[in-house]
Amino acid sequence: MQEESVKDNPDIEDNNDDLYERFSIIIDKGQEQLRIDKFLVNRIEGATRNKVQKAINSGMVLVNETPVKSNYKVKPFDAIIVYSDMSPEDTSVVPEKMDLNIVYEDADLMIINKPAGMVVHPGSGNYTGTLLNGVSYYLQQQNPNLSEDTLPRFGLVHRIDKNTSGLLVLAKTDKAMRHLAKQFFDHTTSRKYVALAWGDIKDDEGTIVAHVGRNLRFRKLFEAYPEGDHGKEAITHYKVIERFGYVTLVECILETGRTHQIRVHMKYLGHPLFNDDFYGGDKIVKGTVYTKYKQFVDNCFTICKRQALHAKTLGFIHPTTGEQMFFETQLPADMEQVIEKWRKYAGSIGKVE
């Protein structure tokens, strides 16, 4: 069996912002005929009957490029592809009424501009107040017949961090979810982020290539592993937008989608994101610590109380029409204000080292 995911990674369910793993299997010539649901439970590490059934029912299991039913019997040389949702199975969603910034919606999908401070989906310690709680309520108002089995994690194929703002796409049908999940896995989506990073980044543009995985000592943190000895492949392209001497405004383009990828990669580059309390950006990283400057930085921290990172653009192929879709949002007020303060500060002191 050839698996395109990292089979031995104990954190497979939560070190990916792109929430689907793909398993590719070529059936051996001596394989006896066996129901595909039983076959997959036996062959994929960590698979459960419930998850396999859900994947099959939503068309996420393909045999020879065609979706199949649970009673399909595998045959020698069958080519199987499974797009598997790596989320915990016990995640439940209680519909909650809340304001959602819906940028676009049609019968197949929704584009939502998530504010900083909102968790995307329920999990340990965050069972209410998440984006999916709000989406579940919204969809139930549209269709009261939606069941609790349908609502959990409905249509979510990627996510962004709690304290990162910006664009997310959610599928409203199984077909759309399958199509979008494939695009995210194949890296054919387009995602640009804007970030404010500490320091004067040397090159105007570049590419960071370093695996991202959990820190081996501190499990809540992620780390860059440039030798590829841990974690998963991660590639981030960056381009300088504007320089303020002590901080730099950059555009980051994701080629892969790992948890905390931009934050970890920018720290690895030596330029942690401004006010990123996980990765060392919540203190003065660049500049002499004297009273007036420290007060200025602290004021900026007060305005932007989180890592200065925004998912600004999102592009993909529409799952039904085949049209190229592209969405862009303005930077949120907290980042805009801090950027303007740094622009004025840099201008007032002239060229800084």
C-alpha positions in Angstrom: 0.0 0.0 0.0 1.3 3.4 -0.9 0.1 6.2 1.5 0.6 9.8 0.6 0.2 10.8 4.3 2.8 10.4 7.0 1.7 7.0 8.4 3.7 7.1 11.6 2.8 10.7 12.6 0.9 10.6 16.0 -0.4 14.0 15.4 -1.9 13.4 12.0 -5.3 14.7 13.1 -4.2 18.1 14.2 -1.0 19.2 12.4 -2.8 20.0 9.1 -4.8 23.2 8.4 -5.9 21.4 5.2 -8.2 18.9 6.9 -8.1 16.0 4.5 -5.4 13.4 4.1 -5.3 11.3 0.9 -4.5 7.6 0.9 -3.6 6.0 -2.4 -3.8 2.2 -2.5 -3.1 -0.3 -5.4 -4.7 -3.7 -4.7 -2.3 -6.6 -4.8 -2.8 -9.2 -7.5 -3.6 -11.9 -4.8 -6.2 -9.9 -2.9 -9.4 -11.8 -2.3 -12.7 -10.0 -3.0 -13.7 -8.1 0.1 -16.1 -5.3 0.9 -14.3 -2.0 0.6 -15.4 -0.7 4.0 -13.9 -3.7 5.7 -10.8 -3.6 3.5 -10.1 0.1 4.4 -10.6 -0.4 8.1 -8.0 -3.1 8.0 -5.5 -1.3 5.8 -5.5 2.3 6.9 -4.0 2.9 10.3 -6.4 4.7 12.7 -9.4 4.1 10.4 -12.7 3.3 12.0 -15.8 1.8 10.5 -17.7 5.0 11.2 -15.1 7.2 9.5 -14.9 4.9 6.5 -18.6 4.8 6.1 -18.8 8.6 6.3 -16.1 8.9 3.7 -17.8 6.4 1.4 -21.3 8.0 1.8 -19.9 11.5 0.9 -18.1 10.2 -2.2 -14.6 10.6 -0.8 -13.6 7.0 -1.6 -12.8 6.5 -5.3 -12.1 3.2 -7.1 -10.5 3.6 -10.5 -11.5 7.3 -10.2 -15.2 6.5 -9.5 -17.0 6.9 -6.2 -18.3 3.6 -4.8 -20.7 2.3 -2.2 -19.9 0.4 0.9 -20.8 -3.0 -0.6 -18.3 -2.7 -3.5 -15.9 -5.6 -3.4 -12.3 -4.7 -4.1 -10.5 -6.7 -6.9 -6.9 -7.2 -7.8 -5.2 -4.1 -9.3 -8.0 -1.7 -8.2 -6.7 1.8 -7.7 -8.3 3.2 -4.6 -8.0 6.9 -3.4 -9.5 7.9 0.0 -9.9 11.5 1.1 -10.1 11.1 4.8 -11.3 13.7 7.3 -8.6 13.7 10.0 -10.7 15.4 12.7 -11.6 13.7 16.0 -14.8 11.7 15.7 -16.3 12.9 19.0 -16.5 16.6 17.9 -20.1 17.8 18.2 -21.6 21.1 17.1 -24.4 22.9 18.9 -26.0 25.4 16.6 -25.6 29.0 18.0 -26.9 32.2 16.6 -24.1 34.6 15.8 -23.1 37.3 13.4 -21.2 35.8 10.4 -19.4 37.9 7.8 -20.5 35.9 4.8 -18.5 37.3 1.8 -20.2 35.0 -0.8 -22.7 32.2 -0.9 -24.4 30.0 -3.4 -26.0 26.5 -3.4 -22.6 24.8 -3.2 -20.4 26.8 -0.8 -19.9 29.7 1.5 -17.0 32.2 1.9 -16.6 33.6 5.4 -14.3 36.3 6.6 -13.4 35.0 10.1 -12.5 37.6 12.8 -9.5 37.2 15.0 -10.3 35.5 18.3 -12.8 33.0 16.9 -12.0 29.3 16.9 -13.0 27.6 13.6 -14.4 24.3 15.0 -15.3 22.8 18.4 -12.6 20.9 20.2 -11.0 20.4 23.6 -11.9 23.5 25.7 -13.8 25.2 22.8 -17.2 23.6 22.4 -19.2 26.8 21.9 -18.7 30.1 20.2 -16.8 28.6 17.2 -17.3 29.4 13.6 -19.0 26.1 12.9 -21.5 26.7 15.8 -22.6 29.8 13.9 -22.5 28.1 10.5 -24.6 25.2 11.8 -27.3 27.6 13.1 -27.2 29.5 9.9 -27.6 26.4 7.7 -30.4 25.0 10.0 -32.4 28.2 9.4 -32.1 27.6 5.7 -32.9 23.9 6.0 -34.7 22.9 9.3 -34.4 19.2 8.2 -30.6 19.2 8.7 -29.9 16.5 11.3 -27.3 16.6 14.1 -25.3 14.0 12.1 -25.1 16.3 9.2 -24.1 19.4 11.1 -20.8 18.5 12.8 -17.9 19.9 10.8 -20.2 20.4 7.9 -18.2 21.3 4.8 -15.0 22.3 6.5 -12.0 21.4 4.4 -9.4 23.9 5.9 -9.0 26.2 8.8 -7.1 29.1 10.2 -5.8 29.8 13.7 -8.0 31.3 16.3 -6.1 34.6 16.4 -5.6 34.8 12.6 -8.3 36.6 10.7 -9.4 36.1 7.1 -11.1 34.0 4.5 -12.4 30.4 4.7 -14.4 28.4 2.3 -17.1 25.9 3.5 -18.8 23.4 1.3 -22.6 23.0 1.4 -22.9 19.7 -0.5 -21.0 16.5 -0.5 -19.9 17.0 -4.1 -18.5 20.5 -3.3 -16.7 19.1 -0.2 -15.1 16.3 -2.2 -14.1 18.7 -5.0 -12.7 21.4 -2.7 -10.9 18.8 -0.5 -9.1 17.5 -3.6 -8.0 21.0 -4.6 -6.6 21.7 -1.1 -4.8 18.4 -1.1 -3.4 18.9 -4.6 -2.2 22.5 -3.7 -4.2 24.0 -6.6 -5.9 26.6 -4.4 -4.5 30.1 -4.1 -4.0 31.5 -0.6 -2.2 34.8 0.2 -1.7 36.1 3.7 -0.5 39.4 4.9 1.7 39.5 8.0 3.7 42.0 10.0 7.0 40.4 11.0 9.8 41.5 13.3 13.0 42.8 11.8 14.2 44.0 8.4 13.9 40.9 6.2 17.0 40.7 4.1 15.6 39.5 0.7 12.7 41.1 -1.1 11.3 37.7 -1.7 12.1 34.1 -1.1 10.8 30.6 -0.3 11.0 28.8 3.0 11.2 25.0 2.8 11.2 23.2 6.1 9.0 20.5 7.5 6.5 21.6 10.2 5.7 19.3 13.1 5.0 19.4 16.8 7.8 20.5 19.1 9.2 17.3 20.7 9.1 18.8 24.2 6.2 21.3 24.2 3.3 19.7 22.4 1.3 22.9 21.9 4.0 24.4 19.9 5.1 23.6 16.4 8.7 23.6 15.0 10.5 23.9 11.7 12.5 20.8 10.8 14.6 21.8 7.8 16.2 18.4 7.5 12.8 16.8 7.1 13.4 14.4 10.0 10.0 15.2 11.7 6.7 16.7 10.8 5.4 17.2 7.3 6.6 19.0 4.2 5.8 22.7 4.3 6.5 25.4 1.7 5.9 29.1 2.2 6.7 31.8 -0.4 7.1 35.3 0.8 7.4 38.8 -0.7 8.2 42.1 1.1 5.4 44.6 0.8 6.8 47.5 2.9 9.7 48.0 5.2 9.6 49.9 8.5 13.1 49.1 9.7 12.2 47.3 12.9 9.3 45.4 11.3 8.5 44.3 7.8 5.1 43.9 6.1 5.1 40.7 4.0 2.9 38.7 1.8 3.0 35.0 2.3 1.7 32.4 -0.2 1.0 28.9 1.1 2.0 26.0 -1.1 1.1 23.6 1.7 -1.2 24.0 4.6 0.3 23.0 8.0 -0.9 24.2 11.4 0.9 27.5 12.3 2.9 27.2 9.1 3.5 30.9 8.4 4.1 31.6 12.1 6.6 28.7 12.4 8.4 29.5 9.1 8.8 33.2 9.9 10.3 32.3 13.3 12.6 29.9 11.5 13.6 32.7 9.2 14.5 34.8 12.2 11.5 37.1 11.9 8.6 36.0 14.2 5.3 37.6 13.6 4.5 40.8 15.5 2.8 40.0 18.9 2.8 36.2 18.3 2.8 35.0 21.9 3.5 31.4 20.8 6.6 32.0 18.8 8.4 34.9 20.5 6.8 37.9 18.8 5.2 39.3 21.9 8.3 41.1 23.0 10.8 43.5 21.5 12.7 41.5 19.0 14.3 44.3 17.0 15.3 47.7 18.3 17.0 49.1 21.4 14.9 48.8 24.5 14.6 52.3 25.8 11.5 53.8 27.5 10.0 55.8 24.5 10.4 52.9 22.0 9.2 50.3 24.5 6.1 52.4 25.1 5.5 52.7 21.4 5.7 48.9 20.9 3.5 48.3 23.9 0.9 50.6 22.5 1.0 48.6 19.2 0.6 45.4 21.2 -2.5 46.9 22.9 -4.0 47.8 19.5 -3.2 44.4 17.9 -3.6 41.9 20.7 -2.8 38.9 18.5 -0.3 37.8 15.9 -0.5 40.2 13.0 -1.6 37.7 10.4 -4.6 37.9 8.0 -5.8 35.4 5.3 -6.3 38.1 2.7 -7.1 36.2 -0.6 -8.5 32.8 -1.5 -8.9 31.3 -5.0 -10.1 28.0 -6.2 -12.1 26.3 -9.0 -15.9 26.3 -8.4 -16.9 22.6 -7.8 -20.0 22.9 -10.0 -19.5 25.6 -12.6 -15.7 25.1 -13.1 -15.3 28.8 -12.9 -12.1 30.3 -11.3 -13.3 31.9 -8.1 -11.2 34.6 -6.3 -12.0 36.5 -3.1 -10.1 39.3 -1.3 -10.7 41.1 1.9 -9.3 44.3 3.5 -7.0 44.1 6.4 -8.8 44.2 9.7 -8.8 47.5 11.7 -6.3 46.3 14.3 -3.6 45.4 11.7 -4.3 48.6 9.7 -3.8 50.8 12.7 -0.6 49.1 13.8 0.8 49.2 10.3 0.0 52.9 10.1 1.7 53.6 13.4 4.9 51.8 12.3 4.8 53.7 9.0 4.7 57.0 10.8 7.3 55.9 13.4 9.7 54.8 10.7 9.2 58.0 8.8 9.7 60.1 11.9 13.1 58.6 12.8 14.4 58.4 9.2 16.4 55.4 8.1 16.9 52.9 10.9 19.3 50.1 11.1 
